[in-house]
């Protein structure tokens, strides 16, 4: 079976990387999945970084607030930061078509970067087999967040906490006020393109709406035109519906998506936790580094095991006796060669005995004494 992730070189040669299920554990390991929405603040970023759980950032998400553990992008390489590509402490995942892109502000190719892995993309993924193990590539639905979900699942994570994933763009308070003056009331949850269409029907142009104070679109310093934002929000809406349609596939695969984003479109379809609740769940499962002490650990003489209600014992795995026994092995002594049948020999066809061989039939086992030295 070919590896899902590879390293690549400038001559396009590939080195397989065995990363699948590398981060899976006996419990449902968790990871933060961080989008670019405005709900991510300096205060919330601090809470996230204090939890013992890794962080996957998408595109420019986390810029100036969070240094990611994992990072992935869908857009052209020139849109992202040089320090992301060259930071060996960040594990990066990009599609193979980006391998020979130039890293911004450098003469190096993306494939020259440390701790960076490539994958093939797969466009024909269906909802019912969204996370099926037979897929040989990462899903390509023209969206970086869905790509990140698939990557994290293949790495072994089974609980994803989504932060900064509003999946919507709303008109600002000033724009809604100006629209009301024209007789248009913004409806909560309405698509931005539908709101702009109703404004134009009342004679209020998009250009006039853009002239008033605009809504913050990201938690970092970047904006789009109102028309571009409306187009992006239509894409967000489509992806939210895709994920809704994948809920059964995710349930069967054991993947749990949890929204930690207030006012997200995903909150209608997936469980929601506040940031403090999500942080508490992680610390309760993993441990809280903030309260762990080192005092006395090198001098520790007491038993630190959990107070179990009953005994705990490790066993060897049970042997399946129904399996067909392996072929018998030949064992030699100093004078004769013996062919000793393994268990189940009574069901095997007898073989012709060669010169110097003594065949031990099942019905003769008690009549003919055989002494075979144990190996070792």
Buried (B, 14 or more C-beta within 10 A) or exposed (E): EEBBBBBBEEEEEBEEBEBBEEBBEEEBBBBBBBBBBBBBEEEBBEBBBEBBBBBBBBBBBBBEBBBBBBBBBBEEBEEBBEEBBBBEEBBBBBBBEBBBBEBBEEEBBBBBBEBBBBBBBBEEBEEEBBBEEEBEBBBBBEBBBBBBBBBBBBBBBBBBBBBBBBBBBBBBEBBBEBBEEBEBEBEEEBBBBEBBEBBBEEEBEBEBBEEBEBBEBBBBEEEBEBBEBBBBBBEBBEBBEBBBBBBEBBEEBEBBBBBBBEBBBBBEBBEBBEBEEBBBBBBEBBEBEEEEEEEEEEEEEEEEEEEEEEEEEEEEEEEEEEEEEEEBEEEEEEEEEBBEBEEEBEEBEEEEEEEEBEBBEEEEEEEEEEEEEEEE
